[in-house]
Amino acid sequence: MNSIDLILLNFKEIRRRSIKIWTSIPQDFLHWKPDNETMTIIEMIRHVLESEHYYHLAIKNQGSLAAFDSPFEKHPFSTVKMEINFAEPFRNEFLETIKSFSEEDLTNIKIDRSDAGYIRSLGDMLLRVAYHESVHTGQLLDYLRTANIPRANIWD
């Protein structure tokens, strides 16, 4: 297994576990949030899906985007399943882009996000994108614990 294969496996495993949590949340709790300063559950799920699309475009652009016209903004919040289905073509395109890179690209391609405070190699950036979803998965587990909602076991 090469580095690209491992990165793809990591993305797939993170999403599998996210979906396990997301689909276990009762529909009537999707607009719950622990306080007025945070995202609701469905907003956080949307944020993860939309951010991945942004990161994909930034990677293709080899840097931050001057403007981001998000297709998610035109799509009203709905059920978790509908969110996942809406994001699926964007996800598939992102995974195909990752497959198109070579081992050398992971080191040689630089992603300039100076506006966000960093310039990183493609490999580093891909790991950051995966980490972003992982962090929000942990936040959602905390939300569910706080709301006393049963949590799916992701440690299989």
Residue, then its C-alpha position, 0 to 999 in steps of 0.5 A: m500500500n502506498s501513501i495515496d492508498l493510505i490517505l484514501l483509506n484514512f478519508k474513507e474510514i473517517r467518513r464511515r465513522s462520521i456517517k455512523i454517528w450522523t445517521s444515529i442522531p434522531q431527526d428531532f435533535l438535528h437543530w439542537k446545540p449546546d449554547n447560542e454560540t455554537m453550530t447546531i448538529i445539522e449545521m456542523i454536519r453541513h460544515v464538514l461536507e461543505s468544507e471538504h468541497y472548499y478544500h478540494l477546490a483549494i487543493k486543485n487551485q494550489g491555494s485559497l480561493a478568492a471567491f467560493d460560490s458554495p452549492f451547499e448554500k442553495h441547498p436547504f438543510s434537510t435530513v442527514k441522509m439528504e445531506i450525505n446524498f447531496a454531498e456524495p458527487f462532490r466527495n467522489e470527485f475529491l477522492e478521484t482527485i486524490k487518486s490522480f496524484s503521485e507519491e512525489d506530488l504529496t511533497n512537491i505540490k504546495i498549497d498556499r493558504s497564506d491568508a489562513g496562516y500557512i503554506r503546506s505540502l499537498g500531503d500535509m494539506l490532505l491530512r489537515v482536511a481529514y483531521h478537520e472532519s475528525v475534530h468535528t466528529g469528536q465535537l458531535l460526540d460531545y454534543l450527543r453526550t451533553a444532550n443525553i442522546p445515545r452515541a453510536n460506537i465508532w470504535d469497531 
